[in-house]
Amino acid sequence: MEMFVKPELFFFSLMSVLLAIVAYFLKQLHTDFKRVEKDVTEVKTTTALIKTEFKGINDLMNQKIEFLEKRVNHFESLFFKQPEYGKEKPNIG
């Protein structure tokens, strides 16, 4: 009793195994792309949050700078625009 493996049967079995391997890797690739998409969304959200925080900090710094410039201008007008500057100390108080 001889057992022959028909070439067609061997070929179809090999093709089925190869297609199963390809399907497995495609499934893994799809899962990885979903994970990457989730990570990209998280990065975009974090970037938007950081951008908003920096914009708020920048606006606050600009307000402080403008306030200090106004104070310096006020002090300059008080001390440097007196006609006898340098001859006597300004009377404060």
C-alpha positions in Angstrom: 0.0 0.0 0.0 1.7 3.1 -1.2 0.7 6.5 0.0 1.0 9.2 -2.7 0.8 12.8 -1.9 -0.7 14.4 -4.9 1.2 17.6 -5.9 -2.1 19.6 -6.0 -2.8 18.7 -2.4 0.7 19.7 -1.3 0.5 22.9 -3.3 -2.9 23.9 -1.8 -1.8 23.0 1.7 1.3 25.2 1.3 -0.8 28.0 -0.1 -3.2 27.8 2.8 -0.4 28.0 5.3 1.3 30.9 3.5 -2.0 32.8 3.3 -2.6 32.2 7.0 0.8 33.6 7.8 0.1 36.7 5.6 -3.3 37.2 7.3 -1.6 37.0 10.7 1.0 39.7 9.8 -1.7 41.9 8.2 -3.7 41.7 11.4 -0.6 42.7 13.4 0.1 45.5 11.0 -3.5 46.8 11.3 -3.3 46.7 15.2 0.0 48.6 15.0 -1.5 51.3 12.8 -4.4 51.7 15.2 -1.9 52.1 18.1 0.1 54.7 16.1 -3.1 56.6 15.2 -4.0 56.7 18.9 -0.5 57.9 19.8 -0.6 60.6 17.1 -3.9 61.8 18.4 -2.5 62.0 21.9 0.6 63.9 20.7 -1.6 66.4 18.8 -3.7 67.0 22.0 -0.6 67.4 24.1 0.9 69.8 21.6 -2.2 71.9 21.5 -2.2 72.1 25.3 1.4 73.1 25.4 0.9 75.7 22.7 -2.1 77.2 24.6 -0.1 77.3 27.9 2.9 79.0 26.2 0.6 81.5 24.5 -1.0 82.3 27.9 2.5 82.7 29.5 3.7 84.9 26.6 0.6 87.1 27.0 1.2 87.4 30.7 4.9 88.3 30.2 4.0 90.9 27.6 1.5 92.5 30.1 4.2 92.5 32.8 6.7 94.1 30.4 4.3 96.8 29.4 3.5 97.5 33.0 7.2 97.8 33.9 7.8 100.0 30.9 5.0 102.3 32.0 6.5 102.4 35.6 10.0 103.2 34.2 8.6 105.9 32.0 6.8 107.4 35.0 9.9 107.3 37.1 12.0 108.8 34.3 9.4 111.6 33.9 9.5 112.2 37.7 13.3 112.3 38.2 14.8 113.3 34.9 12.5 116.1 33.9 13.1 118.2 37.0 15.0 121.4 36.1 17.4 121.1 39.0 18.2 117.4 38.6 21.6 116.7 40.1 21.8 119.8 42.2 19.6 118.5 45.0 17.7 115.3 45.8 14.1 115.1 44.7 11.6 115.6 47.5 9.6 112.3 47.7 7.0 111.8 50.2 
